[in-house]
Amino acid sequence: MRGKLYSVIFGINTKSGRRFDIVLLLLILLSVLIIMFESVPTWSVEFPEVLFYAEWVFTIIFTIEYILRIIISPKPLKYILSWWGLIDLVSILPTFIGPFISGYTSLRAIRALRLLRFFRILKLSRFTSESQSLGRSLKASYYKIMVFLFFVVMMMVMAGTLMYVIEVGTNGFESIPASIYWAIVTTTTVGYGDITPATDIGKIIASIMMIVGYVIIAVPTGLISIEMAKNNELEASNDQCGKCGNDNPILADYCNKCGGEFFKDN
């Protein structure tokens, strides 16, 4: 019985395990929706009992599941201290703590982290090579991006200081840090509108910064895209194994067929 439960609850490749994970994800999604609905004033007033009992039903189900995982796990302590075990525990604690300590009920929304099991069901690990390719591209463009970000920060500081002088500390520009905040908001085209220039020169500078903002957003994307294109060209090339003659990606350290190691010059 323990072995069957283990294949169902912890199983990823079995049909019963996949069905269990799908049902579990649906329950998690419903419980998260209940928490969201409970935060809506009209819903909490009109359906307080329904939301209350629904939340406790989901919590009891997840608690039973958590206890079962501990019981059937070959190494219970390893599961409890694992990433998934901590998420499972934290997702049920706020409901039990809520009646005794106020202010913790909103933490139930952390249960949404359990939806990360969706990646296990879809076996998205098959896209590891793509994630590694993206990681190599980010690493290759790291210094360029850092230099660019340093230039952007300096530009925000200068623009904020300039606007503080132009607006003479009025219209929300009461300090240089507040003016730098305005410069960042304007350049990123967010535009909260809490601080706005009133002088003609200030409006001209603001217009220029809005236009420059589009360029600033595009540059990091372009840098990463160039590195990804270079990486794709390298991966498109083949490295032939001297033992079995199998073609492998040029970045490979071992042959995909025979496992032979490639010795490359540094």
C-alpha positions as CSV (number, residue, x, y, z in Angstrom):
1,M,0.0,0.0,0.0
2,R,2.8,2.4,0.8
3,G,4.5,1.7,-2.5
4,K,1.3,2.3,-4.4
5,L,0.7,5.6,-2.6
6,Y,4.2,6.6,-3.3
7,S,3.8,6.0,-7.0
8,V,0.6,8.0,-7.0
9,I,1.7,11.0,-4.8
10,F,5.3,11.2,-5.8
11,G,5.1,9.6,-9.2
12,I,5.7,11.8,-12.2
13,N,6.0,9.2,-15.0
14,T,3.1,7.0,-14.0
15,K,-0.5,7.6,-15.1
16,S,-1.8,7.6,-11.6
17,G,0.9,10.1,-10.5
18,R,0.1,12.4,-13.4
19,R,-3.7,12.2,-12.6
20,F,-3.0,13.0,-9.0
21,D,-0.8,16.0,-9.9
22,I,-3.5,17.3,-12.3
23,V,-6.2,17.0,-9.6
24,L,-3.9,18.6,-7.0
25,L,-3.2,21.5,-9.3
26,L,-6.9,22.1,-9.9
27,L,-7.5,22.1,-6.1
28,I,-4.7,24.5,-5.6
29,L,-6.0,26.8,-8.3
30,L,-9.5,26.7,-6.8
31,S,-8.2,27.5,-3.3
32,V,-6.2,30.4,-4.6
33,L,-9.3,31.7,-6.3
34,I,-11.2,31.4,-3.0
35,I,-8.5,33.5,-1.3
36,M,-8.8,36.1,-4.0
37,F,-12.6,36.2,-3.8
38,E,-12.4,36.5,0.0
39,S,-10.3,39.7,-0.4
40,V,-13.2,41.3,-2.4
41,P,-15.3,43.3,0.1
42,T,-18.7,42.5,-1.5
43,W,-18.0,38.8,-1.8
44,S,-16.7,38.6,1.8
45,V,-19.9,40.3,3.0
46,E,-22.4,38.3,0.9
47,F,-20.8,34.9,1.2
48,P,-18.7,34.8,4.4
49,E,-19.7,31.3,5.4
50,V,-19.2,29.7,2.0
51,L,-15.7,31.2,1.7
52,F,-14.8,30.3,5.2
53,Y,-15.8,26.6,5.0
54,A,-14.4,26.3,1.5
55,E,-11.0,27.5,2.7
56,W,-11.0,25.1,5.6
57,V,-12.0,22.2,3.3
58,F,-9.0,22.9,1.0
59,T,-6.7,23.4,4.0
60,I,-7.7,20.0,5.4
61,I,-7.2,18.3,2.1
62,F,-3.7,19.8,1.7
63,T,-2.9,18.9,5.3
64,I,-3.8,15.3,4.7
65,E,-1.7,15.3,1.6
66,Y,1.3,16.8,3.4
67,I,1.1,14.2,6.2
68,L,0.8,11.4,3.6
69,R,3.9,12.7,1.8
70,I,5.8,12.6,5.1
71,I,4.6,9.1,6.0
72,I,5.3,7.4,2.6
73,S,8.5,9.3,1.9
74,P,11.6,7.1,2.2
75,K,13.4,10.0,3.8
76,P,10.8,12.1,5.6
77,L,13.2,14.7,6.9
78,K,14.7,15.2,3.5
79,Y,11.2,15.9,2.1
80,I,10.3,18.3,5.0
81,L,13.4,20.4,4.4
82,S,13.2,20.3,0.7
83,W,11.9,23.2,-1.5
84,W,8.6,21.4,-2.2
85,G,8.2,20.3,1.4
86,L,8.7,23.9,2.8
87,I,6.2,25.2,0.2
88,D,3.6,22.6,1.2
89,L,4.0,23.4,4.9
90,V,3.9,27.2,4.4
91,S,0.8,26.9,2.3
92,I,-1.3,25.4,5.1
93,L,0.1,27.2,8.2
94,P,-1.6,30.6,7.7
95,T,-5.1,29.1,7.9
96,F,-4.2,27.4,11.3
97,I,-2.5,30.5,12.6
98,G,-5.1,33.0,11.4
99,P,-7.7,32.4,14.3
100,F,-5.0,33.0,16.9
101,I,-2.9,35.7,15.3
102,S,-4.5,38.4,13.2
103,G,-2.8,39.6,10.0
104,Y,-1.5,36.3,8.8
105,T,-4.6,35.2,6.8
106,S,-3.4,37.1,3.7
107,L,-0.3,34.9,3.6
108,R,-2.5,32.1,2.4
109,A,-2.0,33.4,-1.1
110,I,1.5,31.9,-0.9
111,R,-0.2,28.7,-1.8
112,A,0.0,29.8,-5.4
113,L,3.6,28.7,-5.3
114,R,2.4,25.1,-5.3
115,L,1.3,25.7,-8.9
116,L,5.0,25.3,-9.8
117,R,4.3,21.6,-9.8
118,F,2.8,22.4,-13.2
119,F,6.4,22.4,-14.6
120,R,6.9,18.8,-13.3
121,I,3.8,17.5,-15.0
122,L,4.8,19.0,-18.4
123,K,8.3,17.7,-18.0
124,L,9.7,21.1,-18.9
125,S,13.1,19.9,-18.0
126,R,13.4,18.8,-21.7
127,F,14.0,22.5,-22.4
128,T,17.1,22.5,-20.3
129,S,19.3,23.1,-23.3
130,E,17.3,26.2,-24.3
131,S,17.6,27.6,-20.8
132,Q,21.3,26.9,-20.8
133,S,21.6,28.7,-24.1
134,L,19.8,31.7,-22.6
135,G,22.1,31.6,-19.6
136,R,25.2,31.6,-21.8
137,S,23.8,34.6,-23.7
138,L,23.1,36.5,-20.5
139,K,26.6,35.7,-19.2
140,A,28.3,36.8,-22.4
141,S,26.4,40.1,-22.4
142,Y,26.8,40.7,-18.7
143,Y,29.6,43.3,-18.8
144,K,28.0,45.2,-21.6
145,I,24.7,45.4,-19.8
146,M,26.4,46.5,-16.6
147,V,28.2,49.3,-18.4
148,F,25.0,50.3,-20.0
149,L,23.1,50.3,-16.7
150,F,25.8,52.4,-15.1
151,F,25.4,54.9,-17.9
152,V,21.6,54.9,-17.4
153,V,22.0,55.5,-13.6
154,M,24.3,58.4,-14.2
155,M,21.9,59.9,-16.7
156,M,19.0,59.6,-14.2
157,V,21.1,61.3,-11.5
158,M,22.0,64.2,-13.8
159,A,18.5,64.5,-15.2
160,G,17.0,64.5,-11.7
161,T,19.5,67.1,-10.5
162,L,18.8,69.3,-13.5
163,M,15.1,69.1,-13.0
164,Y,15.5,70.0,-9.4
165,V,17.3,73.2,-10.4
166,I,14.9,74.1,-13.2
167,E,11.7,73.6,-11.2
168,V,13.3,75.4,-8.2
169,G,12.2,72.7,-5.8
170,T,8.5,73.1,-6.6
171,N,5.7,71.0,-8.3
172,G,6.9,67.9,-6.4
173,F,10.6,68.4,-7.1
174,E,11.3,69.2,-3.5
175,S,14.6,67.3,-3.4
176,I,17.1,65.7,-5.7
177,P,16.2,62.1,-4.7
178,A,12.5,62.9,-5.5
179,S,13.6,64.4,-8.9
180,I,15.7,61.3,-9.6
181,Y,12.6,59.2,-8.9
182,W,10.7,61.3,-11.4
183,A,13.4,60.8,-14.0
184,I,13.3,57.1,-13.6
185,V,9.5,57.0,-13.8
186,T,9.5,59.2,-16.9
187,T,12.3,57.4,-18.7
188,T,10.7,54.0,-18.2
189,T,7.5,55.5,-19.6
190,V,5.5,54.5,-16.5
191,G,4.2,57.9,-15.8
192,Y,2.5,57.8,-12.4
193,G,1.7,61.6,-12.7
194,D,2.5,62.3,-9.0
195,I,5.3,64.6,-10.0
196,T,5.0,66.7,-13.1
197,P,7.1,69.7,-14.4
198,A,5.4,73.0,-14.8
199,T,8.1,75.1,-16.6
200,D,8.5,75.0,-20.3
201,I,12.1,73.9,-20.1
202,G,11.1,71.1,-17.7
203,K,8.4,69.9,-20.1
204,I,10.9,69.9,-23.0
205,I,13.4,67.8,-21.0
206,A,10.6,65.4,-20.0
207,S,9.6,64.9,-23.6
208,I,13.2,64.1,-24.5
209,M,13.5,61.6,-21.7
210,M,10.3,59.9,-22.8
211,I,11.7,59.4,-26.3
212,V,15.1,58.3,-24.9
213,G,13.2,55.8,-22.7
214,Y,12.3,53.7,-25.7
215,V,15.9,53.4,-26.7
216,I,17.0,52.5,-23.2
217,I,14.5,49.6,-23.0
218,A,15.6,48.3,-26.4
219,V,19.4,48.3,-25.9
220,P,19.6,45.4,-23.3
221,T,17.3,43.3,-25.5
222,G,19.5,43.9,-28.5
223,L,22.6,42.9,-26.6
224,I,21.1,39.7,-25.4
225,S,19.7,38.9,-28.9
226,I,23.1,39.3,-30.5
227,E,24.7,36.9,-28.0
228,M,21.8,34.4,-28.5
229,A,22.3,34.5,-32.3
230,K,26.1,33.9,-31.8
231,N,25.3,31.0,-29.5
232,N,22.8,29.5,-32.0
233,E,25.5,29.6,-34.7
234,L,27.9,27.7,-32.5
235,E,25.3,25.1,-31.6
236,A,24.4,24.7,-35.3
237,S,28.0,23.5,-36.0
238,N,28.8,19.8,-35.4
239,D,31.7,18.3,-33.6
240,Q,32.4,14.8,-34.8
241,C,33.3,12.1,-32.2
242,G,36.7,10.4,-33.0
243,K,35.5,7.1,-31.6
244,C,32.0,6.5,-33.0
245,G,31.8,9.3,-35.6
246,N,28.6,10.8,-34.1
247,D,27.9,14.5,-34.8
248,N,27.6,16.5,-31.6
249,P,27.0,20.2,-30.8
250,I,30.3,22.1,-30.9
251,L,29.8,23.2,-27.2
252,A,29.4,19.5,-26.1
253,D,32.0,18.1,-23.7
254,Y,31.0,14.5,-24.2
255,C,29.6,12.5,-27.1
256,N,25.9,12.1,-27.0
257,K,26.1,8.5,-28.3
258,C,29.2,6.8,-26.8
259,G,30.0,9.2,-24.0
260,G,33.5,9.8,-25.2
261,E,35.1,13.0,-23.8
262,F,36.1,15.8,-26.2
263,F,39.5,17.4,-25.4
264,K,39.4,21.0,-26.6
265,D,42.1,23.6,-26.6
266,N,41.5,26.5,-24.2
